[in-house]
């Protein structure tokens, strides 16, 4: 709505949503989605609205002005996330120029903790505005999947919307705390070994892994199977096939993917790939097509997609 038509509380001064700055650790994140959206605005517009819980905005084009403290304002630009906690907030969009952004409103940990701020143990609470860097495309894909879950309205919408909101939070916190995330609890020897195997060279030998573990190969294989449910040979094979599948879906040729993942014989690679995934490597990209979502394809412009039980009235601020 035009700024002149805003309620009196919205004119002039900005209002920062109230609520204590407490950090809510990841184990308490149980998002319940209220709405998601993808919006494109060409003209200047100002909005005063109520946040019920947590509101996350990812800007893909243009500049967003928003209220942080009484009488002050700040701006966020394309490639940045800005979020708001429980309370009343004001944003000004389309000034200057057009703007496009994604958003999600959710209760992060139920009504009793809805003012809490996402935080990682050992880190400061999530900054109110931060750049997402290389996480931009994965974040767009996650927002698209969230919106599609709400649009399709299947019986799984609650599960899917929570999964994709958690993915948004994961990507956002990773970007916000890039390079500063403290280490977690010490890994036991087997978890440490599995983590190392995830980045091992394709020609990694089981004898070398056994020696690193301080075990004879026979004991290593027996204990590995007890911990993982499979043999080291099968574990390494599946990891290499999974990496090859990722490359194929990204456009790498079958021959190149086989070579880079340690399969010198393309026929053996094709046979193992088919046995694992049920189709030849040449069909890897098309086999995943039903799960793939291209950013913004088929999504409405400037439309709120509400979860069942929510509507615009939940966010409307009544004039004084």
C-alpha positions, 0 to 999 in steps of 0.5 A, a space after each residue: 500500500 502507498 506510504 500515505 495510506 499506512 496507519 499512523 504508527 507506520 508513518 515516519 519512524 520505523 519500529 523494531 519488532 520486540 522480543 528478547 534476543 535469546 539464541 534458540 539452538 538447532 535442537 529446538 528448531 521445529 518450524 511450523 510454516 504459516 506462509 511462503 512467497 515469491 514476489 516481484 514489485 515494479 513500483 514503490 510500495 510500503 507495508 506495515 505488517 505483523 510478524 507471528 514468529 520468524 519472518 525470513 526474506 531472501 532478496 534476489 533483485 533490488 534493494 529493501 528498506 526495513 525498520 530496525 529501531 525507532 526512528 532508524 532504517 537499514 537496507 538489504 540488497 540482492 544476495 542478502 537475507 534479512 529476518 524479523 522476529 515477533 512483533 510489528 514491522 515496516 518494509 519499503 520495497 521498490 525504492 529505488 527500482 524493482 525488487 524480487 524476493 522470497 519469504 517464509 513466515 514460521 513459528 520456529 519452536 512453537 508459540 511459547 518460544 516464537 520470539 527466539 532467534 536462531 543461533 548455533 551453539 558457540 556462536 552469536 545469534 543469527 545476524 539480522 542481515 547477512 550475505 548468502 554468497 554461494 548459497 544463493 542458488 541452493 536457497 532459491 531451490 529450497 524456497 521454490 520447494 517450500 512454495 510448491 509444497 504449500 501450493 500442491 496441498 498434499 497430505 505431506 505439506 506439513 512434512 515437506 514445508 518443515 523439511 524445506 524450512 529447515 534446509 533454508 535455516 541450514 543454508 542461512 546459518 552456514 552462510 551467516 557464520 561462514 568460517 566461524 562455526 565452532 567444532 562439534 563434539 569429538 568424533 569417535 574413531 569410526 565416525 572420524 574414519 567415515 568422515 575421512 572416507 567421504 573425501 578419500 581418493 577414488 583409489 583409496 585402499 582398504 588395507 590403508 584404511 585398516 592400517 590407519 585404524 590400527 587393525 588387521 584387514 580382517 578385523 577392520 572389515 568385520 568391525 566396519 560391517 558391524 558399525 555401518 551394516 556394509 563392507 568397506 568395499 561396498 561403502 566406497 563403491 556406493 560413495 563413488 557411484 553417488 559422486 558420479 551420479 551428482 556429476 552426471 546430473 550436473 552435465 558431466 559426460 558418462 565417460 568423464 564421470 566414470 574416469 573421475 570417480 575411479 572407474 577406468 572401464 566404462 562398461 563396468 561403471 555402467 553395470 554397477 551404476 544400473 545395479 545401484 540405481 536401476 537405470 543406466 548412467 546416461 539417464 541419470 539426469 532425466 531419472 531425477 527430473 520429477 524431483 527437480 525444481 527450476 527456480 521460479 518456474 510456474 510460481 506466481 508473482 507477488 502472491 502469498 501462499 498460505 498454509 491451511 488455517 492462515 490468511 492475510 488477516 493474521 498479519 494485518 495491523 489495524 489502524 489506530 
